[in-house]
Amino acid sequence: LRTLRAGRAAMIFQDPRAAINPLRRIGDFLTESVRLTGTMSAADADRRAVELLDAVGLKPDLLRRYPGRLSGGMLQRVMIAAALMGDPVLLLADEPTTALDVTSQAEVAALLGRLRERFDTGLLFVTHDLGLAAAISDRVYVMYAGRIAEHGPAEALFERPRHPYTAALLAATPALDAPAGRLSAIDGQPPDLRRALTGCAFAERCRHATGIRREQVPAQQGGHPAACHHPLEGSRTDG
């Protein structure tokens, strides 16, 4: 794990208040990983910490503060700076905006996009927010019951979903120009993952399901792959 953390991959956690030690100063938290792995001297680590605080829009005097003195949005920026300390090739962002207010969510999402380009870092962004996924991602993977249901370029996937689950998620997304009435919903319940799945995991909730869907695991098929025996071919409104 230390080998991976020394430059291959870094993690941005969902709740910064749970991920940052409240008894240690921000500067200690930022430099801990590179000091433990010996990849930087103490002086270089401090300079890098100041550089990254500036990159995420924070002032260097925060290095002497404790986490309890910072807001949730500021702490998430500190988390992002800490993840970049070792120049990782991949950032793993586990719903990094969930614990933030709407304004801070937008700021952090925009910040991640800028930092990805500035530091030439790959970004794997995990989220339940479809709008956020559309805004920040080049390519989207939709998962259901631990399996990839569909994946493809973000624009194509949101405009022309091929898996019924993706289409149902998009149909359930609130929109300002939607007609009045109840929101669309997906009937049924997710499968019990304590039991082995047979066939298509979404079959019991899918209006397109047939006998084969309940018996055989569907293979990814098509240039815009969907794990479905009967993939959709229309636009998002067809779902």
C-alpha positions as CSV (number, residue, x, y, z in Angstrom):
1,L,0.0,0.0,0.0
2,R,2.8,2.4,0.8
3,T,4.3,1.7,-2.7
4,L,1.0,2.7,-4.3
5,R,0.6,5.8,-2.1
6,A,4.1,6.9,-3.0
7,G,3.0,8.1,-6.4
8,R,0.6,5.7,-8.1
9,A,-2.8,6.4,-6.6
10,A,-4.3,8.7,-3.9
11,M,-7.7,8.8,-2.3
12,I,-10.1,11.7,-1.6
13,F,-12.6,10.5,1.0
14,Q,-16.3,11.3,1.3
15,D,-16.3,13.0,4.7
16,P,-13.2,15.1,5.3
17,R,-14.0,15.5,9.0
18,A,-13.8,11.7,9.5
19,A,-10.6,11.4,7.4
20,I,-8.5,14.1,9.0
21,N,-7.1,13.7,12.5
22,P,-8.6,16.5,14.6
23,L,-5.7,16.5,17.0
24,R,-3.0,17.3,14.4
25,R,-2.4,20.5,12.5
26,I,-3.2,20.8,8.8
27,G,0.5,21.0,7.9
28,D,1.3,17.7,9.6
29,F,-1.6,16.0,7.8
30,L,-0.5,17.3,4.4
31,T,3.1,16.3,4.7
32,E,2.7,13.0,6.6
33,S,2.5,10.7,3.5
34,V,5.7,12.0,1.8
35,R,7.6,12.1,5.1
36,L,6.7,8.4,6.0
37,T,7.6,7.2,2.5
38,G,10.8,9.3,2.5
39,T,10.0,10.7,-1.0
40,M,10.7,14.3,0.2
41,S,12.7,16.1,2.7
42,A,10.9,18.1,5.4
43,A,11.7,21.4,3.7
44,D,10.5,20.1,0.3
45,A,7.4,18.7,1.8
46,D,6.6,22.1,3.4
47,R,7.1,23.9,0.1
48,R,4.9,21.4,-1.7
49,A,2.2,21.8,0.9
50,V,2.2,25.6,0.5
51,E,2.1,25.2,-3.3
52,L,-0.9,22.8,-3.2
53,L,-2.8,24.9,-0.7
54,D,-2.5,27.8,-3.1
55,A,-3.6,25.5,-6.0
56,V,-6.8,24.6,-4.1
57,G,-7.5,28.2,-3.2
58,L,-6.3,28.2,0.4
59,K,-3.8,30.4,2.2
60,P,-0.5,29.0,3.7
61,D,-1.3,30.2,7.2
62,L,-3.8,27.3,7.4
63,L,-0.8,24.9,7.9
64,R,-0.7,25.9,11.6
65,R,-4.4,25.5,12.2
66,Y,-6.3,22.5,13.5
67,P,-9.1,20.9,11.4
68,G,-11.8,22.2,13.8
69,R,-11.1,25.7,12.7
70,L,-12.0,25.0,9.1
71,S,-15.3,24.7,7.3
72,G,-16.4,21.5,5.5
73,G,-15.6,22.9,2.1
74,M,-12.1,24.1,3.2
75,L,-11.4,20.7,4.7
76,Q,-12.3,19.0,1.5
77,R,-9.9,21.2,-0.3
78,V,-7.2,20.2,2.2
79,M,-8.1,16.6,1.4
80,I,-7.6,17.2,-2.3
81,A,-4.2,18.9,-1.6
82,A,-3.1,16.0,0.5
83,A,-4.0,13.5,-2.3
84,L,-1.9,15.5,-4.7
85,M,1.2,15.6,-2.4
86,G,2.9,12.6,-4.0
87,D,2.1,13.5,-7.7
88,P,-0.2,10.5,-8.2
89,V,-1.2,9.3,-11.6
90,L,-4.7,8.5,-10.4
91,L,-7.0,10.2,-8.0
92,L,-9.8,8.1,-6.5
93,A,-12.6,10.4,-5.4
94,D,-15.3,8.7,-3.3
95,E,-18.3,10.9,-3.5
96,P,-16.2,13.9,-2.4
97,T,-19.0,16.4,-2.5
98,T,-21.7,14.5,-0.5
99,A,-21.0,16.1,2.9
100,L,-20.9,19.6,1.4
101,D,-23.6,22.3,0.8
102,V,-24.7,22.9,-2.8
103,T,-22.4,25.9,-3.4
104,S,-19.4,24.1,-2.0
105,Q,-20.2,21.0,-4.1
106,A,-20.0,23.1,-7.3
107,E,-16.8,24.7,-6.2
108,V,-15.1,21.4,-5.4
109,A,-16.3,19.8,-8.6
110,A,-14.9,22.7,-10.6
111,L,-11.7,22.6,-8.6
112,L,-11.1,18.9,-9.4
113,G,-11.6,19.5,-13.1
114,R,-9.0,22.3,-13.1
115,L,-6.5,20.3,-11.0
116,R,-6.8,17.3,-13.2
117,E,-5.7,19.3,-16.2
118,R,-3.0,21.3,-14.3
119,F,-1.3,18.2,-12.7
120,D,-2.1,15.8,-15.6
121,T,-3.8,13.4,-13.2
122,G,-6.4,10.7,-13.9
123,L,-9.6,10.9,-11.9
124,L,-12.0,8.1,-11.0
125,F,-15.0,9.9,-9.6
126,V,-17.6,7.8,-7.6
127,T,-21.0,9.5,-7.3
128,H,-24.8,8.9,-7.1
129,D,-25.3,12.4,-8.6
130,L,-26.1,11.9,-12.3
131,G,-25.8,15.6,-13.1
132,L,-22.4,15.8,-11.4
133,A,-21.2,12.7,-13.3
134,A,-22.3,14.3,-16.6
135,A,-20.5,17.6,-15.8
136,I,-17.2,16.2,-14.6
137,S,-16.7,12.9,-16.5
138,D,-15.3,12.1,-19.9
139,R,-16.4,8.5,-19.6
140,V,-19.1,7.0,-17.4
141,Y,-19.6,3.5,-15.9
142,V,-23.1,2.8,-14.5
143,M,-23.1,0.0,-11.9
144,Y,-25.9,-2.1,-10.6
145,A,-25.6,-4.8,-7.9
146,G,-21.8,-4.7,-8.1
147,R,-21.7,-5.2,-11.9
148,I,-21.0,-2.8,-14.7
149,A,-24.4,-2.3,-16.5
150,E,-23.2,0.1,-19.1
151,H,-20.3,2.3,-20.0
152,G,-19.4,4.8,-22.7
153,P,-18.5,8.4,-23.4
154,A,-20.5,10.7,-21.1
155,E,-22.4,12.6,-23.8
156,A,-23.4,9.4,-25.6
157,L,-24.4,7.6,-22.5
158,F,-26.7,10.3,-21.2
159,E,-28.2,11.1,-24.6
160,R,-28.7,7.5,-25.7
161,P,-28.7,5.0,-22.8
162,R,-28.6,1.4,-23.9
163,H,-29.3,-0.3,-20.6
164,P,-32.8,-0.2,-19.1
165,Y,-31.4,0.6,-15.7
166,T,-29.5,3.7,-17.0
167,A,-32.6,4.8,-18.9
168,A,-34.7,4.4,-15.7
169,L,-32.2,6.4,-13.6
170,L,-32.3,9.2,-16.1
171,A,-36.1,9.2,-16.3
172,A,-36.2,9.5,-12.5
173,T,-34.0,12.6,-12.5
174,P,-36.0,15.8,-11.6
175,A,-36.0,18.4,-14.3
176,L,-37.3,22.0,-14.1
177,D,-39.1,21.6,-17.4
178,A,-40.7,18.2,-16.5
179,P,-44.5,18.0,-16.5
180,A,-46.3,18.2,-13.2
181,G,-47.0,15.0,-11.4
182,R,-45.1,12.2,-9.6
183,L,-41.5,11.5,-10.4
184,S,-40.7,8.4,-12.3
185,A,-39.5,5.6,-10.1
186,I,-37.9,2.1,-10.5
187,D,-40.3,-0.6,-9.1
188,G,-39.0,-3.3,-6.8
189,Q,-36.0,-3.6,-4.7
190,P,-32.2,-4.3,-5.4
191,P,-31.2,-7.9,-5.1
192,D,-29.8,-9.4,-1.9
193,L,-26.1,-9.5,-2.5
194,R,-25.6,-12.1,0.2
195,R,-27.0,-14.6,-2.4
196,A,-25.4,-15.6,-5.7
197,L,-26.8,-13.7,-8.6
198,T,-28.1,-15.6,-11.6
199,G,-28.8,-14.1,-14.9
200,C,-29.3,-10.4,-15.2
201,A,-29.2,-8.7,-11.8
202,F,-31.7,-6.1,-13.0
203,A,-34.2,-8.6,-14.5
204,E,-36.7,-8.5,-11.6
205,R,-37.2,-4.8,-11.9
206,C,-37.0,-4.5,-15.7
207,R,-40.0,-4.1,-17.9
208,H,-38.1,-5.6,-20.9
209,A,-37.1,-8.8,-19.0
210,T,-37.7,-12.2,-20.7
211,G,-36.8,-15.7,-19.6
212,I,-33.3,-15.5,-20.9
213,R,-32.5,-12.5,-18.8
214,R,-33.3,-14.5,-15.6
215,E,-31.1,-17.4,-16.7
216,Q,-28.0,-16.1,-18.4
217,V,-25.6,-13.3,-17.4
218,P,-25.7,-10.8,-20.2
219,A,-22.4,-10.0,-22.0
220,Q,-21.2,-6.5,-22.7
221,Q,-22.1,-5.8,-26.3
222,G,-22.0,-2.9,-28.8
223,G,-19.6,-0.1,-29.5
224,H,-21.2,1.7,-26.5
225,P,-21.3,-1.5,-24.4
226,A,-24.3,-2.5,-22.3
227,A,-24.7,-5.7,-20.3
228,C,-28.2,-6.4,-21.5
229,H,-29.8,-9.1,-23.6
230,H,-32.2,-6.5,-25.1
231,P,-30.3,-3.2,-25.2
232,L,-32.2,0.0,-26.0
233,E,-31.3,1.8,-29.2
234,G,-33.2,5.1,-28.8
235,S,-32.7,8.3,-26.9
236,R,-33.0,8.9,-23.1
237,T,-36.6,9.9,-23.6
238,D,-37.4,6.4,-25.0
239,G,-36.6,4.8,-21.6
